[in-house]
C-alpha cells in the first residue's frame, strides 16, 4: 500500500505562538511529527507550511517540505495546494497528520490509509476509538472540545459533533456506553477529492460546529471510520500540553 503523509503547519497560533517550532527534546515539534510519521508505511512524508521559518527548520533536519500560500482557511485547503505542488495523481492516497501530534501512532496512520483503500464508496477515512464508561470517559463525552462521532451499520460516519450525541433521553445527559466514539483528527483522502474540496460550498453545520469534515457529509460524500483499539498519544494545543509531551519525551 503506497500513500503520502502531508503534515499541514501554520506558524500562527492563538494559544501557543510559534507552535510548530516549539522545542521537544532538542527538535522542533514539526520535525518530531514528521519523523514519527516516517515510521509508518508512508512512501513519502511532506510538511506543507505557510512559514519560511518552518520550511527552514524542516530543511535543516532533512524533512521534505513545501511552502504554501498564507491565506488558506483550513488545513484541508493547504493540503489541496500541496497535492498540486507535489503533482499527486487523483487516486493517490494522502494522509493528513496534524502538526501538533508528535506522539501519533504510526500503526494508526497505516490503518487510516488502509481503511480508505478498502472503502471505494468513500472519499475520505478517519479514525475513532471507544469512550470509556468511567467518570473520565463520561467527562470526555460532555466536553465540547472532544469531538464525538456516530456511524451507520456499515461503519461509515453519520455525524460529528461537539455536543452529546446521541442524546440519551433516559440517561440524564450521561453517555450511554458504546453509543458514540471519540473522533481522532487523522484523515486519509484521495488526492483528487482534496483538490476538489476547496471548491465545495461551506456547510452551515460546519460553521456552527467548527468542524470542516461536516462539509464532506453535507455534500453527500461518505467517510469511512477505522475504530482503533488504542488511543492516540497526547497532542499539543496549550503550553500545558507542551510540558506534558516534553516530560513524556524526557526533555
C-alpha positions as a printed Julia matrix, in Angstrom:
251×3 Matrix{Float64}:
   0.0    0.0    0.0
   1.53   3.29  -1.1
   0.44   6.62   0.37
   1.81  10.07   1.12
   1.64  11.76   4.52
   1.23  15.53   4.41
   1.6   17.49   7.64
  -0.01  20.95   7.46
   1.73  23.51   9.67
   0.98  27.18  10.13
   3.01  29.38  12.42
   0.11  31.44  13.79
  -1.5   30.01  16.92
  -3.51  31.92  19.49
  -2.96  29.51  22.38
   0.67  28.57  21.66
   2.58  31.03  19.45
   5.12  29.52  17.03
   3.84  26.07  17.93
   5.47  24.13  15.05
   8.9   25.35  16.18
   8.41  24.57  19.89
  11.35  22.59  21.23
  10.67  18.94  22.04
  13.75  17.2   23.43
  16.05  19.17  21.16
  13.99  19.13  17.96
  11.24  21.42  16.62
   7.83  19.85  17.12
   7.1   19.79  13.38
  10.27  17.74  12.85
   9.22  15.33  15.61
   5.83  14.87  13.93
   7.4   14.22  10.53
   9.89  11.75  11.97
   7.1    9.93  13.78
   5.0    9.77  10.61
   8.02   8.37   8.73
   7.81   5.29  10.97
   4.55   4.4    9.19
   4.4    2.67   5.81
   4.15   6.01   4.0
   6.2    6.26   0.83
   6.73   9.96   1.49
   6.26  12.44   4.35
   5.96  16.12   3.44
   5.34  19.19   5.62
   3.1   21.84   3.99
   3.63  25.21   5.65
   2.95  28.9    5.09
   6.02  29.99   7.06
   9.59  30.25   5.72
  10.83  29.63   9.27
   9.09  26.25   9.4
  10.38  25.4    5.92
  13.94  26.23   7.05
  13.61  24.11  10.2
  12.45  21.13   8.14
  15.24  21.54   5.62
  17.81  21.74   8.42
  16.68  18.31   9.62
  16.28  16.76   6.15
  12.47  16.73   6.29
  10.8   17.31   2.94
   8.62  20.45   2.96
   6.75  22.74   0.58
   5.8   26.38   1.03
   2.1   27.1    0.51
   0.03  30.26   0.46
  -0.67  32.01   3.76
  -4.37  32.69   3.11
  -5.77  29.17   3.44
  -8.76  29.0    5.77
  -8.31  25.34   6.7
  -5.74  22.57   6.81
  -7.6   20.75   4.02
  -7.2   23.77   1.75
  -3.46  23.76   2.48
  -3.3   20.05   1.68
  -5.1   20.65  -1.61
  -2.41  23.11  -2.69
   0.3   20.7   -1.52
  -1.19  17.96  -3.73
  -0.81  20.29  -6.7
   2.75  21.25  -5.77
   3.69  17.57  -5.38
   1.97  16.51  -8.63
  -0.06  13.76  -6.98
  -2.41  11.68  -9.1
  -6.14  11.88  -8.38
  -6.31   8.33  -6.96
  -3.21   8.73  -4.78
  -3.95   8.36  -1.07
  -2.93  11.26   1.16
  -2.95  11.02   4.96
  -3.3   14.27   6.88
  -1.27  14.07  10.1
  -1.76  17.12  12.29
   1.37  19.13  13.01
   0.74  19.09  16.76
   0.68  15.28  17.17
   4.32  14.36  17.94
   3.29  11.06  19.55
   0.9    9.83  16.84
   0.98   6.05  16.47
   2.48   5.02  13.1
   0.17   1.99  13.0
  -2.83   4.32  13.27
  -1.62   6.2   10.19
  -1.33   2.91   8.3
  -4.8    1.82   9.41
  -6.38   5.08   8.28
  -4.83   4.75   4.81
  -5.84   1.09   4.56
  -9.41   1.93   5.54
  -9.75   4.3    2.6
  -8.26   1.75   0.19
 -10.83  -0.78   1.41
 -13.75   1.68   1.07
 -14.16   2.6   -2.63
 -17.53   4.26  -1.92
 -15.81   6.84   0.29
 -13.74   9.93  -0.49
 -12.2   10.02   2.99
 -11.44   7.9    6.01
 -10.76   8.82   9.6
 -10.12   7.22  12.99
 -12.09   6.97  16.23
 -11.96   5.0   19.45
 -14.46   3.99  22.11
 -15.35   6.27  25.01
 -14.85   4.56  28.34
 -17.82   4.0   30.65
 -15.94   5.63  33.52
 -16.13   9.06  35.2
 -13.26  10.19  32.94
 -14.97   8.81  29.85
 -18.27  10.47  30.76
 -16.43  13.76  31.28
 -14.93  13.42  27.79
 -18.37  12.79  26.37
 -19.65  16.03  27.91
 -16.6   18.09  26.88
 -17.29  20.26  23.79
 -13.58  20.18  22.94
 -13.88  16.41  22.46
 -15.45  15.66  19.08
 -17.91  12.79  19.09
 -18.75  10.57  16.13
 -21.59   8.19  15.33
 -21.59   5.71  12.45
 -24.07   3.69  10.45
 -24.25  -0.11  10.37
 -21.52  -0.21   7.72
 -19.07   1.8    9.78
 -19.48   5.0    7.78
 -19.73   8.36   9.54
 -23.25   9.66  10.13
 -22.35  12.8   12.08
 -19.59  14.52  14.03
 -20.41  16.89  16.88
 -19.08  18.7   19.91
 -22.44  18.03  21.55
 -23.65  14.9   23.34
 -24.67  12.58  20.51
 -26.77  10.58  20.57
 -28.6   12.25  23.43
 -29.58   9.51  25.9
 -33.11  10.53  26.85
 -33.24   8.24  29.87
 -29.66   8.79  30.98
 -29.94  12.32  32.36
 -27.32  13.62  29.95
 -24.7   10.96  30.64
 -23.05   8.85  27.98
 -24.7    5.58  27.02
 -21.85   3.04  26.78
 -20.99   2.24  23.19
 -23.31   4.85  21.7
 -20.63   7.24  20.41
 -16.95   7.22  19.54
 -14.28   9.79  20.24
 -13.0   11.21  16.98
  -9.26  11.28  16.28
  -8.22  14.1   13.94
  -6.44  11.85  11.45
  -7.71  11.71   7.86
  -6.95   9.91   4.61
  -8.19  11.27   1.28
  -7.86  10.65  -2.41
  -5.78  13.49  -3.83
  -8.47  14.19  -6.44
 -11.04  14.84  -3.72
  -8.62  17.05  -1.81
  -8.2   19.19  -4.92
 -11.99  19.45  -5.2
 -12.6   20.18  -1.51
 -11.87  23.95  -1.59
 -14.5   24.43  -4.31
 -17.26  22.88  -2.18
 -19.59  25.38  -0.55
 -19.06  25.74   3.18
 -21.73  23.87   5.13
 -23.9   25.7    7.7
 -23.28  22.75  10.02
 -19.53  23.17   9.56
 -19.81  26.83  10.55
 -21.91  26.08  13.63
 -19.72  23.25  14.95
 -16.37  24.48  13.54
 -15.77  21.01  12.09
 -14.79  21.03   8.43
 -15.47  17.29   7.98
 -19.16  18.2    8.16
 -18.74  19.9    4.77
 -17.98  16.48   3.3
 -21.12  14.87   4.75
 -23.29  17.88   3.89
 -22.37  17.47   0.22
 -23.41  13.81   0.28
 -19.94  12.25   0.33
 -19.07   9.35   2.63
 -16.36   8.99   5.26
 -15.13   5.55   6.37
 -14.2    5.14  10.02
 -11.44   2.93  11.4
 -12.16   2.09  15.04
  -8.86   1.88  16.86
  -8.21  -0.29  19.92
  -5.69   2.26  21.15
  -5.84   5.95  21.89
  -3.51   8.42  20.21
  -0.71  10.0   22.2
  -1.44  13.46  23.62
  -1.46  16.35  21.18
  -0.19  19.87  21.83
  -2.71  22.71  21.94
  -1.62  24.67  25.01
   1.58  25.41  26.98
   0.45  22.8   29.5
   0.16  20.18  26.74
   3.65  21.1   25.57
   5.12  20.49  29.02
   3.28  17.15  29.28
   4.73  15.93  25.98
   8.18  17.21  26.9
   8.03  15.12  30.07
   6.99  12.04  28.09
   9.93  12.57  25.68
  12.34  13.1   28.55
  13.32  16.66  27.72
